[in-house]
Amino acid sequence: MATLIAPSNHSPHEDAETLQHAFKGWGTDEKTVIVILGHRNVYQRQEIRRAYEEIFQEDLVKKLESELKGDFERAVYRWIHEPEERDAVLLHVALKSGKNYHIIVEISSVLSPEELLALLVGLVTSYRYTGDEINVRLAQSEAEILHESIKEKNGNEEEAVRILSTRSKIQLIATFNYYREIHGASITKKLLDEESDDFQKALYTAIRITTDHVKYYEKVLRHAIKGVGTDEDAVTRVIVSRAEIDLGVISEAYYKRNSVLLEDAVASDTSGDFKHFLLTLLGKDD
């Protein structure tokens, strides 16, 4: 269930001209940017980009970069791109940081094989099977392979990667269920502690997002918002990437877990145009 509220009919040329007018003068009219872009779906946003370049011979993305700033600029920048472009940007930043490997796994795990191949052409070396059949013996044997990889750190990382990257979701869930049945605990239970290395953290992300991506994203938002300070990047990543897909379902999960509406949590932990833009994507205009 998406949260984005977009009109069924719109004029990309009128939108482009309205945005160009918002950029004139001493300061940018950020509210107009939010009203236009925050209420356009992915296809409409790309039409606006093309119309803007056609009319003004200027790249709208670069114009937005020059006119906006801070967390608001980053959120709009990610939103204006097509999903494949956005994910590519997120992957590039994560790879460049040398530490945010969970974001790479998060993106790779939630995409369909076709989407992942479109995004990572030249980098993807495996193709995940998507059938509905479960191989019980395979699930049992691979549950043990994963157990040894987690428990012993014995160099079976390649095998763990092979399993998680090539098995269907239904096959992986069967494997995780057998792991719980055999070892009496969830496979993720021992993955996150003070001694966890980058591989184990990435493995944890892959398993959590494969078994229940809604709960995974709810947890990302909860951890990003709770406590002192807000992880604006994580909040932006989830809201922008899921607004046209299932942000409504994630919001419901957030409320059930925290007894607080996601829009209220976002409103209390963010401010200014950044807050207004995120609330617009949540379907909650002021």
N, C-alpha and C positions, 0 to 999 in steps of 0.2 A: 504494500500500500504506500503510494507516494504521498508526499506532503505538499509538493509544488502545486500552486494554483496558477494556471496559465490560460489565457484566452484562446478560444477555438479559432478565432479570426484576428489577424493583426496585419499591419502593413510594415514590412521590414524597412522600407524607405522612410516612412514617417518616424519609425523608431530611431533610425540612424540619424535623421535630422534633429530629432528631439535630444538625442545624446550629444550631438555636436553643439547644439545650443547650450547644453548644460556645462560644456567645457569652456564657454566664452566668459569673458569678464575677469575679475581679479581672483575669483575662487571658483572651484567646481561645485556644481549643484549636486551633491551626493545623494540627496533624496530622490532626484529624478533618475539617477543611475540605478538606485535600488528598485524603484517602481517599475522601470523598464526591464532590466535584466533579471531582477528577482522574480518576475512573473512570466518568463519565457522559457519554454522547454528547449531541449538540446537542438532540435531541428530549427526552431525559431531563432535561437541565438546564432546559429551558423548563417542563417539568412540575413540577419542584421549585420554580421561581420562582413559578408559579401557586399551588401548594399552600402555600408559605410565606406568601404574601400572604393567601390564604384563611383560614389558621389564625390567623396573628398580626397581620393587618391592617397589614402592614409590607412595604415593598419590599426584597426580598433584596439587590438590587444596592446600594442605599443603605446597607443594614446592613453589607455586606461592606466598602464604602468606609470606614465609620466604625470597623470592627473591625481591619482589616488596614493595613499600611503599606509604604512603599517599593516596591522592584521586585516583591515578592511580591504586593502589593495591585494593582499595575498589571497583572501577568500574570493574576491571577484575575479582575479586572474585565473584561479583554478576553475571557477564556475563557467567562465566564458569559453573554455576549451571543450572540445569533444571528449568523451570519457577516455578514449585511447590516448589522446594527447595528455590529458590530466594525469593518467596513471604513469605515462612515460616520464613526466616531470617529477612526480613523486618518487619514482624508482631512481631517477638520476640523482636527486637530492639525497636519497637514502644511501645510495652507493658512494656518493662523494663524501658523505659524513663518516663512513667507515664504521658506523656503530648501530644504525637504525635498521638492522637486518629484519626485525619483526615486521616492518612496513613492507619490505619486499615480499616476505612470505604471506602477509595479509592480503596484498593485492593479487599475488599469484594464486592463492588458494580459493578466493571468492569468485574468480572469473571462470567462465566456461572454457573448454579447450579451444574453441574457435576464437574467443575473445583474447585468450592468452597468446595464441599463435599470432594473431593480428598485432598484438602489442609488442611481442618479443621475437619477431622474425629475425632469425640469425642467432638468437641466444637460446631459444628453447630446443632441447635435445630429446624430449620425450612427449608422448601424446597420451593423455589420460583416457582410459577406457570408460565409457559412460553407460554400459549396459546395465540391466536390472538383475542379472544372475549373480548369485553368491556361491563362491567356492569355499565350502566349510573347511576342508583340510588346509587350504591355502590360508584362510583366516587364522587357524590355529597355529600353523607353522610361522606365519609372519608376526603373530603376536609375540612369539618367543624371540624372534629376531629383534624386534623392537625392544623387548625387555632387556636383552643382553646389551644392546647398544646403549640403553639408558643407564643400566645398573653398573656395567663394567667400564664404560667408555673405552671399549676395546678395539676401536678402529672400524666399527661397523657403520660409520656415518653414511657411506655410499649406499649401503643396503637400505638404511632407513629412508634416505632421500628417494631411492628407486621405488620403494613401496608407496610412499606418500605422493609421489608425482605421477605414478602410472595406474594406480588402482582407482576404481570408481568410488564415489562417495558411499554407496550402499555396501561395497566390499570393505571399505575402511572402517565403517561403523561396526560391521560384524567382527572385524579384527580387534577393535577397541573393546567390544563387548566380551570377546573371549579373553582378552587381557585381564579385564576386571574379574571375570569368573575364575580364572586360573590363579591370579595373584592377590585377589581380595581387595583391590584398590584400583582407582582410575589410573589410566596410563599417564595422565598429566600431573598426578599427585607429587611425584618425585622430580618433576622437571624444573620447577621454580623454587630455588632456595639461594642462600648466599654463595653456594659453590657452583651454581649453574653457569655454564659457559655460553658463548653466543649460539653455538649449534643447538644446545638444549632449549634455549629461549625461542629460537626459530622453530624448533620442533613443537614446542608448546603452542605457539601461535597457529601453526598449520593444523594441529589436531583440534584445537578449540574452534577454529573458524570452519573446519570441515564438519564437525559434529553439530554445531549450532551457531551459525554466524550471527544471528540476532543477539544471542546472549553475549557473544564475543564483543560486538560493537557496543552493547549496553555497558559492558565492563570498561571498555576503552573510554567511553564518555564519563562514566562514574569516577574513574580514577583521574581523568583530566580535569574534572570540576571540583572534586572534594578537596578539603584541606586548604592550606594557605597557598594562594596563587593558582592560576589556571593555566593548563597546557593548551594555549590557543591553537597551536598547530594541530593537535589531535582532534579537538572539537571541530575545527574547520574541515579536516580530512573526512571525518565521518559524515557530517551534515551535508557538505557539498557533494560527496560521492554517492550518498544514499537517498538524497532528496527526491530523485525521480524514480526510485526503485522501491525501497521498503522502509523509509525513515519513519513512517507512521507506525509500523509494527515495532521498530526499535524504540520509539517513544513510549509505546504502550508497555514494553518490557521494562523500560527505565522507571516508569511510574509504579509498576508492580513491585519492583525491587527497592525503590527508594521512597515511595509515598510522596513524591514530588513530581510535578509535571516537568518534562524536559524543557519546555519553553520558559518556565519560571526559573529553572536552574540556570539556563543560558542567560536570561535577562539579568539575574542577580550577579552573575560572574563575568559579564562582559559589559561594554559600554559603547556609546557613540554610534557611528555609522556601521561599525563592525557588528554590534548587537542588533541593530535594525535589519541588517542584511541577513544575518543568521535566522532571526525570527521570521523574516519574509519567506525564507526557504522552508521553514517549519510550518508555513501556512498560517502564521500568526502576525498579521500586520498590526501596527499600532492603531 
